[in-house]
Amino acid sequence: MSQGSATESPAEARPYRADMILPTHREAYISHQSNSLKDCLLMFPSHDDSKEIIVLVVRDDSIAQETRVLTGHLQESDTQDVLGGFCQRVALDYTATGSYLLTAYLLARPLFRAYDGGKVFPQELLSQGMLGVQERDWHQGNTELRPLRDDFRRRRQTWTLTPQPIAHFDPNIQQQYLCMGDRDEVIVVMDKLKEFQWKYRVHSFDVGLPTKNFSFQMFIQQDEEEVEDLARMAPLVCRIFAEAREHVKTRSDRPEEVLLREEIRRADFYRNSIVRDDIIASTQPITDFATNDEQGNEKGDEQGSATRFTADAENFDAPSQREFSPTDDSISSTTPSNLNETKTDTTTSDSHTQQPSMSKRKNRSKKTRNKKNKGTQSGQEAGNGESQTQTVSSSTDGPSDLTNPQETTASSSTTADHAAQTLEFEPAHERNVSSSTDDLSEVTVPEDTSPASSSTIIQDSQALAGPLAADSTTSDLVSEASQDSDKTIKPPPPKPFKFDSNDPRLRCNKPDCRKMTNCWDTEVVICPACRTNSYVRYCSKGHLYEDIQRHWLEDCRKHVIEGPIDRKTIRRGQHIKRPYIPGCGHNLVERHRQAVYRALEDADFFLFDDAGLFEGGSKPSQEEWSIKRGTGKCVLSIVFPDDGSMASRRLQFDHHVELCLMFGTPLCYASCVAAMSLLRESLVLGANWTEKVLDCLCLQLAGEWGGFRVPEAFYNVNDVNVLWHAHRIPPPL
């Protein structure tokens, strides 16, 4: 590697930061399958197709590239929005190509596998070629490496050409460093320990971004020609590992609702995407991923080695070596200032050519009126009552003497040309004001005016002949015109929205229905959570119940009507029977489902067969369970008796179940136990208390009541039934 120099030739100059390579990816997405780093997968959108996503999967301790094409309802969604719905979004420090991300994930996988909570990674769990990885103290590294970054910034200001990325600062020990990122937030220091052994120290500085800071040192066995490539790759490896580790540490602090949404969206992604047939997701050695296939540069042997990290050669070509299409000299010589002058000259010439007829017409009218004025003034005697016609000009460039027709003609033509030029460059709103002022500038006195009025007009015309008077008149007219325009600009009040207007937003919200709804249709229902101030409508209760999970996940409470609403177009039957209970502590799909049923139906509690969604009673995987949550059918509805007293079972259950659905466990654990006792009593009296019903309750109440677990005291199903049927003893509350 050659030493960095400020006088380096253009042919040898190379980009000094990695974000100058081909712009492809500035973000990566990590899918967390569980609470372990070992199950993390890296994903990123494909730039070949806007509906394809690259997934790096692990198969038999190898990495396979899998291209998945979005299908179904995900075809209309953006790939970044789809990945952001269930993946961790990692902002990279610099732009990286797809091959860089693939190789970085290959190097990060051993760190995921070897991490045990400490700062030293066991060597036996690392990949071949990695002699060791150790996490350093960030504050100490920040103190030691900040002078290097400051020195790099000072020397970079003196470089006239594109500087070289690797800069020697101590040739005696063969130590080099590299600064990367928009703000030089990452520095990589390389030390050659001995032949084929290098130490990389990767450190990130705090630049005020919401990213995790890191400081690592890696010991790698590799050839000297691959040092520069791995130096560019090391920050990506550390960034992916640091962000993924921080996400796993804080995963337990995230609300269960957020985790459930991610699980449902992840399962929905795999269900509505297929692997592209023309790409075989086969495992390859590391060297095959890192080698540039376009130039046929195949380094390494057939077995592959973890010490080969070859980047795309074209990504680091010097700007002077790249071919640019020749440009015209005339175009290149045109500066922004010349361009503005050209535009101004062209516009001015066009305005002159478009205005001659207007100027001539104004000149003729001025000559005629001035001749009449001259003849009238020569034959006028003091005290005569003949009417005169005076023309008052509002232009400030007009002559002060109104008796010279030649000067008036010349000045009027000049004023007309100047007005034409000004009108050409005035904004639209100023043109309207000036045109209205021109219309009001000429005032003609009728012939049958009285002597008093004519003398007053003559005095006014003489007073207005001066430029100051003209300016005051013009300003008054402009102010009046602006006041008139302000009065007319006020928009009319918006019309109230009507629900019988056949608006496209009023179609049935179920994706596979989209039937137009009408407020006068007795079958049309409104989502209780969205309320009446929303565009969300369903053509029937069945479609609302079938779409509960998707609606809760995607667009519940989002389609709100901002303007006024015509309340007369909301049918009385569309109002909910009971208020919708919001989730203040938890808001899982099971809780939302129970609150929706309670708001639309007359019963007090609804039992759903979520366990029956899986055939044969097999235990589903986490992905299968997430995609089915909240979609079970209602198998039983419970109505508590109401005798009208304050101690009725219905009032008691309503009080407790509202607290359970709103806050849940552990804030309202006593109310959860009381509501469970009332449910068991009602089921026993109705001969519905069975083992299957208990299983449904245990599965259902965990999501409805914030993780509530049914106490073991409720597991004696047979004993309670015997006491009731044999001795008519109800279960204790």
Stockholm file with secondary structure:
# STOCKHOLM 1.0

chainA/1-733         MSQGSATESPAEARPYRADMILPTHREAYISHQSNSLKDCLLMFPSHDDSKEIIVLVVRDDSIAQETRVLTGHLQESDTQDVLGGFCQRVALDYTATGSYLLTAYLLARPLFRAYDGGKVFPQELLSQGMLGVQERDWHQGNTELRPLRDDFRRRRQTWTLTPQPIAHFDPNIQQQYLCMGDRDEVIVVMDKLKEFQWKYRVHSFDVGLPTKNFSFQMFIQQDEEEVEDLARMAPLVCRIFAEAREHVKTRSDRPEEVLLREEIRRADFYRNSIVRDDIIASTQPITDFATNDEQGNEKGDEQGSATRFTADAENFDAPSQREFSPTDDSISSTTPSNLNETKTDTTTSDSHTQQPSMSKRKNRSKKTRNKKNKGTQSGQEAGNGESQTQTVSSSTDGPSDLTNPQETTASSSTTADHAAQTLEFEPAHERNVSSSTDDLSEVTVPEDTSPASSSTIIQDSQALAGPLAADSTTSDLVSEASQDSDKTIKPPPPKPFKFDSNDPRLRCNKPDCRKMTNCWDTEVVICPACRTNSYVRYCSKGHLYEDIQRHWLEDCRKHVIEGPIDRKTIRRGQHIKRPYIPGCGHNLVERHRQAVYRALEDADFFLFDDAGLFEGGSKPSQEEWSIKRGTGKCVLSIVFPDDGSMASRRLQFDHHVELCLMFGTPLCYASCVAAMSLLRESLVLGANWTEKVLDCLCLQLAGEWGGFRVPEAFYNVNDVNVLWHAHRIPPPL
#=GR chainA/1-733 SS CCCCCTTCCTTTCCCSSGGGSCCCEEEEEEEECSSSGGGEEEEEECSSCTTEEEEEEEETTEEEEEEEEECGGGGGSCHHHHHHHHSEEEEEEEEECHHHHHHHHHHHHHHHHHCSSSSEECGGGSCTTEEEEEECCHHHHHHHHHHHHHHHHHHHHHCCSCCCSSEEEETTTTEEEEEESTTCCEEEEEEEEETTEEEEEEEECCCSCSSCCCEEEEEEECCGGGHHHHHHHHHHHHHHHHHHHHHHHTGGGSCHHHHHHHHHHHHHHHHTEEECTTSCCCBCCHHHHHSCTTTTCCCSCSSCCTTCCCCCGGGGCCGGGSCCCCCCHHHHTCCHHHHHHHHHHHHHHHHHHHSHHHHHHHHHHHHHHHHHHHHHHHTCCTTCCCCCCCCCCCCTTSCSCTTCHHHHHHHHHHHHHHHHHHHHHSCHHHHHHHHHHHHHHCCCCCTTCCHHHHHHHHHHHHHHTSHHHHHHHHHHHHHHHHHHHHHHHCCCCCCCBCTTSCCGGGBBSSTTTCCBCCTTCTTCBCCTTTCSSBSCBBSSHHHHHHTHHHHHHHTTTTCBCCSCBCGGGSCGGGSCSSCCCCCSSCCCHHHHHHHHHHHHSSCSEEEECSGGGSGGGCCCCHHHHHHHTTCCCEEEEECCCCCSSTTCHHHHHHHHHHHHHHTCTTTTHHHHHHHHHHHHHHHHHTTCCCHHHHHHHHHHHHHHTTSCCCCGGGCCHHHHHHHHHHHCCCCCC
#=GC SS_cons         CCCCCTTCCTTTCCCSSGGGSCCCEEEEEEEECSSSGGGEEEEEECSSCTTEEEEEEEETTEEEEEEEEECGGGGGSCHHHHHHHHSEEEEEEEEECHHHHHHHHHHHHHHHHHCSSSSEECGGGSCTTEEEEEECCHHHHHHHHHHHHHHHHHHHHHCCSCCCSSEEEETTTTEEEEEESTTCCEEEEEEEEETTEEEEEEEECCCSCSSCCCEEEEEEECCGGGHHHHHHHHHHHHHHHHHHHHHHHTGGGSCHHHHHHHHHHHHHHHHTEEECTTSCCCBCCHHHHHSCTTTTCCCSCSSCCTTCCCCCGGGGCCGGGSCCCCCCHHHHTCCHHHHHHHHHHHHHHHHHHHSHHHHHHHHHHHHHHHHHHHHHHHTCCTTCCCCCCCCCCCCTTSCSCTTCHHHHHHHHHHHHHHHHHHHHHSCHHHHHHHHHHHHHHCCCCCTTCCHHHHHHHHHHHHHHTSHHHHHHHHHHHHHHHHHHHHHHHCCCCCCCBCTTSCCGGGBBSSTTTCCBCCTTCTTCBCCTTTCSSBSCBBSSHHHHHHTHHHHHHHTTTTCBCCSCBCGGGSCGGGSCSSCCCCCSSCCCHHHHHHHHHHHHSSCSEEEECSGGGSGGGCCCCHHHHHHHTTCCCEEEEECCCCCSSTTCHHHHHHHHHHHHHHTCTTTTHHHHHHHHHHHHHHHHHTTCCCHHHHHHHHHHHHHHTTSCCCCGGGCCHHHHHHHHHHHCCCCCC
//
